[in-house]
């Protein structure tokens, strides 16, 4: 009986201490982690696809509720007009989800540019999606409300050699972004007015 | 006969070097060693968890009841793994991106639990720190060696450490005309390299 009590007490105390320590540390590092993500992954991708924007898209961001989820959007200003919005989306790649940033011009519903952010693709093959401007630039100027496919599947996007699955993931992420955009467009237009 | 502090430390570097002598903890060994940098990063993260879990297990060894010791070890180890993960995300984010899924997997790395069970639970704190450091550094060296082999032939580079502004290491070791064996940085290449290294280690040990 005595042994039972010790076991329960030791396990409970240990779990409680561990839980307390971790939640404390999590709160302490949360803001720092968000800054790091923006700086290393999302920031560079957004800056690249919104090249020439006169504002700081990282600072001008807002969130919208999409059903249960909260989505983040970034705003781009070109020629004095706030007309571009960046949305996040993802597709299933070879080693996990491939995150994609898609910038859309709200005036003509065209893609301004796309950039790959978080991914776990094979180095040297799928991972080149992030660094190869030739592949992602294929989306530039295309309408957002379209379903994208690689040429193998009867679409218009040329896949990267040796990385068809990653190319498919980027295409499905881009198509996905189109759906999010369609669904939230009225709210997005509302929000963009605040940045003028 | 009790071994000295130095012996406990150095045994992890050669005699009981975890991936090659004990063939333990192979998941990260095969998974992350696409570059030297990843190997070192993963090794250091594991060393951190190993040393601190050893300290805590050794200091609580008289309080932890024998019947629930494994559960207690796992709580301690899991806590330090999450601490490592959060700290890496906050301070070395680029490295965290590369190691990704392998950091949470340190929890189930049998080296860490193995040292807690086989060593720290039976020895005092000082010896446990020496043991944790030794095994951890040995693990780091093994990962770095395997990473070096794979990166050298698979990508023609040797990166020791990358900061956002600069890269420490040698690019294009064999010159620009060398066509890298992409095979080496993929999963099968890891098995082949590990097999070759085990073979060399056994040849050296079998005299």
Interface residues (C-beta under 8 A of the other chain):
Chain A: X3 X6 X7 X10 X11 X14 X15 X18 X21 X22 X25 X26 X29 X32 X33 X36 X37 X39 X40 X41 X96 X118 X120 X122 X123 X124 X125
Chain B: X34 X35 X63 X64 X65 X67 X68 X71 X72 X75 X76 X78 X79 X82 X83 X86 X87 X89 X90 X91 X93 X94 X97 X100 X101 X154 X155 X164 X180 X182 X185 X186
